Amino acid sequence: AEGGGSGAGAATGSVSKRNEALLRTQNPGLFKEYMEGMWAHEIGAAEVGSLLVRLPFETQITMAKGPWRDLVRKKARADMMTMDSVKAMSKADQDARFEQWTSNTNYMFKLTERVMKQEMSKIVQLASSGKGVTPSQAALFQSFEAFSNSWQEVLLVTAHDDKKGTTAVVINRPLAIGVGPKLAELLYEIDDKRLDKQKDEAGLDNEGGTMRRSRTVIADAFAADFKEGVINSGGDEDRSSFAMLIHGHDLADSVELAPGTRIYQAGLDAAAKAVREGELNVLDFRLFLGKRTWAPGALGAEIGAGMWQPVACARPLALKQCLQLPKPLWHEVCELTGGRLMELSKLEMLRREDLQDDEEAADEDENEEDEDYSEEEALE
């Protein structure tokens, strides 16, 4: 395949009818917001309220400076130099053509995939025969292991400070259904500390700390209200000591992640009351256990090395549940973002026959679902 740049634009319209149908049943209000103003685009650096999309291993290899990127580019140049028209060019023109050649996402992905399969096979053979591997081979294997542990993750950035670092939660790893008393008590313990800190910073009298009715009693009540709540694995750090409630409602004692995001955390008492009284549904809330953190500058380095792509988006992408999504959230975000990420989604989709079958079946229902929604709009 010849290089030449992708030039793909942002996605327009629906990217998954079945995902939309599921959101419609889970959270009608968020569904309406999704249909009326969904958007997503790449940004250069992480910011609070943005997403982090884990890039494919092949993309990481082509972006991270080192011997493996050099090897792939060497093979790409060899491919290019088989063309008589390129052979006749000056060195400067060949270099310019090479930059255009390697900007083709589809070509570079498939070339890197082929080269990495060959190199990983060599590493496995060396290890199996008892022979040692080179430091660069060991580093490649470790990079692949790290990639496997974060495959197609989508994270929501909840805190970011140049001096303190970055905190995020993985939003597409459902863990269990049903909040137990221990998790509820952990949520309240963390929230008490947050409220104490707010009072201290405001100079309010807070002797003895935040006074609630018995934490055990209130945690039991919260657990009862959230017995059908979905718990997500927010990351592998502090799984036993960190929990977070995320939602899209300006409730009492909740706090907006950053001004203008309209994404809130905490507000436990108000959340439980709203669910108990039927004002909100338990699926309006997202619960996370564990987190992911980076020291100052560390996330930026990983972004530069091709591990993550920061994406700014409308809040429904971060707030929607990811339980039994017909099309995985990673693909939905990439396709909505368009450009390179859309191309990468299509390439990864080729590895998933099950998802291709789902999309073909969904296409058959597309016209009927569009008509249903149009009728609802007319009634409103």
C-alpha positions in Angstrom: 0.0 0.0 0.0 1.3 3.4 -0.9 1.7 6.2 1.7 0.1 9.5 1.4 -1.6 10.8 4.6 -4.9 9.9 6.0 -6.8 13.2 5.6 -9.8 11.7 7.4 -12.3 14.1 9.0 -14.3 14.0 12.1 -17.2 11.5 12.3 -20.7 12.8 11.6 -24.0 11.3 12.7 -24.4 8.0 14.6 -21.5 5.7 15.2 -23.4 2.9 17.0 -27.2 2.6 16.9 -27.2 -0.2 19.4 -25.1 1.8 21.9 -27.6 4.7 21.5 -30.6 2.3 22.1 -29.0 1.0 25.3 -28.3 4.5 26.6 -31.9 5.4 25.8 -33.1 2.7 28.2 -30.5 3.4 30.9 -30.6 7.2 31.0 -33.2 9.0 28.8 -31.9 12.4 29.8 -28.3 11.7 28.9 -29.5 10.0 25.7 -31.3 13.2 24.6 -28.1 15.2 25.4 -26.0 12.7 23.4 -28.3 12.8 20.3 -28.5 16.6 20.3 -24.9 17.6 20.7 -22.3 14.8 20.8 -18.8 15.8 19.9 -15.2 14.8 20.4 -11.8 15.9 19.2 -8.1 15.4 19.9 -6.2 17.8 22.1 -2.5 18.1 22.7 -2.4 17.6 26.5 -4.6 16.1 29.3 -6.9 18.4 31.1 -9.5 17.8 33.8 -12.7 16.4 32.3 -11.0 15.2 29.2 -10.5 11.5 28.2 -7.3 9.5 27.7 -7.6 6.9 24.9 -5.1 4.1 25.0 -3.5 3.9 21.6 -2.7 0.5 19.8 0.7 -1.0 20.4 1.5 -0.5 16.7 0.9 3.2 17.0 3.0 3.4 20.1 5.9 1.7 18.3 5.8 4.2 15.4 5.7 7.2 17.7 8.2 6.2 20.5 11.8 7.0 19.5 14.0 4.0 19.7 15.4 1.0 17.8 11.9 -0.5 17.0 10.6 2.7 15.5 13.8 2.9 13.5 13.4 -0.7 12.3 9.8 -0.1 11.1 10.8 3.1 9.3 13.7 1.4 7.7 11.4 -1.2 6.3 8.9 1.5 5.2 11.7 3.3 3.3 12.7 0.0 1.7 9.1 -0.5 0.5 9.0 3.1 -0.9 12.3 2.6 -2.7 10.9 -0.2 -4.8 9.1 2.4 -6.8 10.9 3.5 -10.0 9.4 7.0 -9.7 10.9 7.4 -6.2 14.3 6.1 -7.3 14.6 8.8 -9.9 14.0 11.6 -7.2 16.7 13.6 -5.5 17.6 12.8 -1.9 15.6 15.8 -0.7 12.5 14.8 -2.7 12.8 11.2 -1.4 12.9 12.4 2.2 9.8 14.6 1.6 8.1 11.6 -0.1 9.0 9.4 2.9 7.4 11.7 5.4 4.2 11.6 3.3 4.6 7.8 2.9 4.8 7.2 6.7 1.9 9.5 7.5 -0.5 6.9 6.1 -2.1 5.4 9.2 -3.4 2.3 7.5 -0.1 1.4 5.9 2.1 2.1 9.0 -0.3 0.1 11.3 -0.2 -3.0 9.1 3.6 -2.7 8.5 4.3 -2.3 12.2 1.9 -5.2 13.0 3.8 -7.5 10.7 7.2 -6.4 12.0 6.2 -6.8 15.6 4.8 -10.3 15.1 8.2 -11.3 13.6 10.2 -9.7 16.4 8.0 -11.0 19.2 8.3 -14.5 17.7 12.0 -14.2 17.8 11.9 -13.2 21.5 9.7 -16.1 22.4 12.0 -18.5 20.6 15.1 -17.2 22.3 13.5 -17.4 25.7 12.2 -20.9 25.0 15.6 -22.1 24.0 17.3 -20.7 27.1 19.2 -18.1 25.1 19.4 -14.5 26.4 17.6 -11.6 24.8 19.1 -8.2 24.2 18.1 -5.2 26.4 16.1 -3.7 23.5 14.2 -7.0 23.1 13.5 -7.2 26.8 12.2 -3.6 26.8 10.0 -4.4 23.8 8.5 -7.4 25.6 7.9 -5.3 28.8 6.2 -2.6 26.7 3.9 -5.1 25.2 3.0 -6.5 28.6 2.2 -2.9 29.8 0.1 -2.4 26.7 -1.8 -5.7 27.3 -2.7 -4.5 30.8 -4.2 -1.3 29.5 -5.6 -2.5 26.2 -8.2 -0.1 24.8 -8.7 1.7 28.1 -10.6 5.0 28.2 -9.8 7.2 31.2 -11.5 10.3 32.6 -9.0 12.8 34.0 -10.3 13.9 37.4 -7.3 16.0 38.6 -4.3 17.5 36.9 -1.7 19.9 38.2 1.7 20.6 36.7 3.3 20.4 40.2 1.2 17.6 41.7 0.7 15.3 38.8 -2.4 13.7 37.3 -5.2 11.4 38.5 -7.7 9.6 36.3 -10.2 6.7 36.5 -10.7 4.0 33.8 -14.3 4.4 32.7 -14.8 1.3 30.5 -14.0 -1.6 32.9 -17.2 -2.6 34.7 -16.4 -4.7 37.7 -19.7 -5.7 39.5 -23.3 -4.7 40.2 -24.4 -3.8 43.7 -22.7 -1.5 46.2 -22.0 -3.3 49.5 -21.7 -1.6 53.0 -17.9 -1.7 53.0 -17.7 0.2 49.7 -20.3 2.7 50.8 -18.4 3.2 54.1 -15.2 3.8 52.1 -17.0 6.4 49.9 -18.2 8.2 53.1 -14.8 8.0 54.7 -13.2 9.7 51.7 -15.9 12.2 51.4 -15.6 13.2 55.1 -11.9 13.9 54.5 -12.8 16.1 51.5 -15.4 18.1 53.4 -13.0 18.5 56.3 -10.4 19.9 53.9 -12.9 22.3 52.4 -13.8 23.6 55.8 -10.2 24.0 56.8 -9.4 25.9 53.6 -12.4 28.1 54.1 -11.3 28.9 57.7 -14.5 27.4 59.2 -14.7 26.0 62.7 -14.2 22.3 62.1 -13.1 21.0 65.5 -13.6 17.3 65.7 -14.1 16.9 62.0 -17.2 16.5 59.9 -20.0 15.2 62.1 -22.4 12.8 60.4 -24.9 10.4 61.9 -23.3 7.0 62.4 -21.2 6.3 59.4 -22.2 2.6 59.5 -25.9 3.5 59.5 -25.6 6.0 56.7 -23.3 3.6 54.6 -25.9 0.8 55.0 -28.6 3.1 53.8 -26.5 4.2 50.8 -25.7 0.6 49.9 -29.4 -0.2 50.0 -30.2 2.7 47.6 -27.4 1.7 45.3 -28.0 -2.1 45.4 -28.2 -2.0 41.6 -25.4 0.4 41.1 -22.6 -0.5 38.7 -19.1 -0.6 40.2 -16.2 0.0 37.8 -12.5 -0.7 38.1 -11.1 2.8 38.1 -7.5 1.5 38.0 -5.1 -0.8 39.8 -3.9 1.7 42.3 -5.4 2.0 45.8 -8.2 -0.5 45.0 -8.8 -0.9 48.8 -8.6 2.7 49.8 -10.0 4.8 46.9 -13.5 5.1 45.6 -15.3 7.8 43.7 -18.9 8.7 42.7 -19.1 10.5 39.4 -22.3 12.0 37.9 -23.8 14.8 35.9 -25.9 16.5 38.6 -25.2 19.6 40.7 -26.2 18.0 44.0 -25.6 19.3 47.5 -22.0 18.7 48.7 -21.0 17.6 45.2 -18.1 19.3 43.4 -17.5 20.0 39.7 -14.3 18.4 38.4 -13.5 21.6 36.7 -15.6 24.7 35.9 -17.7 24.2 32.8 -17.3 20.4 32.6 -20.7 19.7 34.3 -19.2 16.5 35.6 -19.5 16.2 39.3 -18.1 14.0 42.1 -19.4 13.1 45.5 -22.7 14.5 46.9 -23.4 11.1 48.5 -26.4 12.0 50.7 -28.2 13.9 48.0 -27.5 11.1 45.4 -28.9 8.5 47.7 -32.0 10.6 48.5 -32.6 11.3 44.8 -32.4 7.6 43.9 -34.6 6.6 46.9 -37.3 9.2 46.0 -37.2 8.3 42.3 -35.9 11.7 41.1 -32.9 10.1 39.6 -32.0 6.5 38.5 -29.1 4.6 40.0 -27.6 4.4 36.5 -27.3 8.2 36.4 -24.3 7.6 38.7 -20.9 6.0 38.0 -18.9 4.4 40.9 -15.2 3.7 40.6 -12.9 1.6 42.8 -9.2 2.3 42.3 -7.5 4.9 40.2 -4.5 5.7 37.9 -1.9 8.4 38.8 1.1 10.0 37.2 3.9 12.1 38.8 4.4 15.6 37.3 5.5 15.3 33.7 5.0 11.5 33.5 1.7 11.5 31.7 3.1 14.0 29.2 6.0 11.7 28.5 3.6 8.7 27.9 1.5 10.8 25.6 4.6 11.8 23.6 5.6 8.2 23.4 2.4 7.2 21.7 0.7 5.5 24.7 -2.3 7.9 25.1 -4.3 10.3 23.0 -6.1 13.1 25.0 -9.6 13.7 23.8 -12.0 16.6 24.7 -15.6 15.5 24.4 -19.2 16.3 25.4 -19.9 14.9 28.8 -22.3 12.0 27.8 -19.2 10.0 26.7 -17.7 10.1 30.2 -21.0 9.7 32.1 -22.7 6.9 30.2 -22.5 3.4 31.6 -20.3 0.8 29.9 -22.1 -2.3 31.0 -22.7 -4.7 28.0 -22.1 -2.0 25.4 -22.7 -3.6 21.9 -19.8 -1.5 20.5 -17.0 -1.0 23.1 -16.5 2.6 24.3 -13.0 2.7 22.9 -14.3 2.3 19.4 -17.2 4.7 20.0 -14.8 7.5 21.2 -12.4 6.9 18.4 -15.1 7.0 15.7 -16.7 10.1 17.1 -13.3 11.8 17.3 -12.6 11.0 13.6 -9.3 11.4 11.8 -6.5 9.1 12.8 -8.5 7.6 15.7 -11.3 6.6 13.4 -8.9 4.9 11.1 -7.3 3.0 14.1 -10.7 1.9 15.3 -11.5 0.4 11.8 -8.1 -1.4 11.8 -8.7 -2.8 15.3 -12.3 -3.7 14.3 -10.9 -6.1 11.6 -9.5 -8.2 14.5 -13.0 -8.6 16.0 -15.4 -10.6 13.9 -18.0 -10.5 16.6 -18.1 -6.7 16.5 -18.4 -6.7 12.7 -21.4 -9.0 12.9 -23.0 -6.7 15.5 -22.5 -3.7 13.2 -24.0 -5.5 10.2 -27.1 -6.5 12.3 -27.4 -2.9 13.6 -27.3 -1.4 10.1 -30.5 -3.4 9.3 -32.4 -1.6 12.1 -31.0 1.9 11.5 -33.8 3.4 9.5 -36.5 2.1 11.9 -34.6 3.6 14.9 -34.1 6.9 13.2 -37.8 7.1 12.5 -38.7 6.3 16.2 -36.5 9.1 17.5 -37.8 11.6 15.0 -41.4 10.9 16.2 -40.4 11.5 19.8 -38.8 14.8 18.8 -42.0 15.9 17.1 -44.1 15.0 20.2 -41.7 17.1 22.4 
